[in-house]
């Protein structure tokens, strides 16, 4: 097993009850195991969030580059609404 470090974590009473209940139900061997599982889930979720944020920033950068290069159209809300309706219709017909 890798080196372990003991940390003290303070959680609200409701969370403590949930952790103890999970151990008592046999879902986990110990409260430490619950916390390790929670941290693994958090790391996975955080990595996904960072990936999504990077993709969003890339989209923004692309949009700014398009504006700077003059690749823009006048704002036309009717065109946008019509495109949205078509996308929804296409999605509904493919289900």
Beta strands, then each sheet from edge to edge (+ up, - down):
end
